[in-house]
Amino acid sequence: MPGQVCENLYFIQKGLLKCFYILRGKAVSDWFFGETETVVSIDSFYNQVPGEDFIEALEDCELYYISFQEFQDLSITYF
């Protein structure tokens, strides 16, 4: 959601999502994400700053996620 910090990185087990932003009052689709892909507001998640993206489920989804802190901990341990 715009103005919020993206705190999770999502893995799509089932379903379809889209990412969009608002430009001059109109929704502009940016990305579509399907099964076995990851979805995140990239700049917001990695830099922990408020984002401008909306992420919307287009159908029922089954998602798994990892928090930013868990991602950081794993990155330090394994990279």
Secondary structure as UniProt FT lines:
FT   TURN            2..3
FT   STRAND          8..14
FT   STRAND          17..23
FT   TURN            24..25
FT   STRAND          26..33
FT   TURN            35..36
FT   STRAND          38..39
FT   HELIX           42..47
FT   STRAND          54..57
FT   STRAND          62..67
FT   HELIX           68..78
//
